[in-house]
Amino acid sequence: MGVQGLTGFVEERGVFFTELRVRDTKLVIDGSSLYHRLCLAPDADFRRGGDYGAFAAAVGDFFGVLRACGVAPFVVLDGGRGAEDRKLPTLRGRAAEQLRAAHGLSRGAGGCLVPLLTREAFVQALGRLGVPFVQCFAEADREIAGLANRWGCPVLSLDSDFFVFDLAGGYCPLSHFQWQSVRAAAGPQGRYVPARCFSAERFCGHFGQLSKALLPLFAVMNGNDYIGLGALEAFFSKVRLPRGCAAGRGGKHLRLQGLLKWLAQFAEPAEAVDNVLKYLKKHQREEIRALLCTSMEDYAPSAVNLEDFFENGSYECEAARKADVPQWVFDALAKGKLAPFVINALILRSTFLRVQVENMQRPSAHSTALPIRQVIYGLLLRVSHSTEDAFPSKQTNELPIVCEFDRCQKTLKKTFVQAASLPPDFCDDRFPLDKLMEVPVSCRQTLLLETLGVKMSFLEPIPSHLQLPIAVTCYWICCSEPRVKLNQLKALLLMIVSGELQRITSDPDPTILPAEDDSVAYNEFLKWKEKKLQNNDFDLDAAHSFCQWQCCLQMGLYLNQLLGTPLSEPDLSRLYTGTLVHRLYQELKSAPSVENLFVLSPKMAQLYLVLLSTVES
């Protein structure tokens, strides 16, 4: 969510904050805000598809600082769009903004864009670090507020809606949370993170006797992600707001201030709403009253008890029950084992496919992974034969349709996609979605591999944690248009091998004696990375091809998760480094000897040859 113009207004003044030393406390963290903040680092490369290793390292550093200051973090992530899909217009607008940013980056302009698999890399990092987290059924704001108030601790976020919630422990914007400048206090208290906490009392005091209870009405009238200003333009055109709050230059903040001062004359929201409605036509009044009252409820902390989830793993959610989501799907979503994409496809039959920095003249990179998505839709939405018997008039050969929002050249378009027809094992009435985990694991693995066009016998020589990415790579080679170039494939496999080499040297298996030649090879690889690159040109066609691979990997991950992970889930922080794969591709074109980069480690040289021969076969 977000209240239009409020962050800028509050930040410009600065008087609404108090200094805070964050230590020895629980801290409820808005996970979506945090991973956006950490991946949009000033030195990040946004053109080449993301460096998930560097991102995961930043996540580790952040939570290491909290641990050193005695802070117990609890991360709460957004889930799906919710059964009512009230934010659809806002999400379409954001997707169009991301498309403009991606187009600018593809042409060499500045800007930033969150890489495709950032959320997945973040969830994996939280799991490795042992940081408690939950993924909500829908938007997390109200549940974040409810949990923080239950514990009386601060909220850490970058969402202007938290200026409006009544928070017992206050709201710390991430922009004022100086985790990279930890300080040590004099005496026994130890280290702390310098931060600033928003004071709703100071904010309301700035506007006379404004009651905190009126802030939700202010947010709704000013415009947020759920309600636009259109419905209230008649009010703003007729009312005389205090102190000449006209539109025009700086008009947004003037109107915002005027609205707050106007609201300060009322004791409570119901009185203020009555006075707003006086400015509207009679036939509109009850509809607008209902809209305002419903929208104000978005700022009431949720009754969902997330403390129960963090203490014993149980998460009760009325909205999920009403939407008839199978219990195992809901539990997997809460634990981050299923993505919001899956819940949106299940409940709304509608999904957004996030744009990357790709060639805008070509079809979307996501089109390569369409057959994988169709199998996901088929599993989620398949109609059982008993349903067809109950409605004999329905055509039995009709497959469900899902609406996808994706790029078509430089505009956002919606396309209707038919779910795939599934093999007989998965059409059996004994195995509807709520019993999908009762299908034998061998059948689930077969469906995954058949979707990717690979036989298990091909994957057997490959380490188990690389089997899924290599199966996805085989699919990418077969399905990409235009065809994948051999040097693109080699660059990708060399990048995967570099991640393996890093893993066995920096995080070795204690049961295996480390080989000296692995360390030597890794040091040589680091020296090679330090060398100045002769040609650092950005190859848009290569970028498009690597975007297609990430799209295939994303949907391969989602299908694998939905089938209960019949293949091991790969560690994304060791799997894809955009700057490295682009560099390897450039160097392979001019210096093919780069293919021997890991020759000093017989184990890694052999792994590279095995991966290459598997994919080529």
Disulfide bonds with the S-S distance in Angstrom:
none
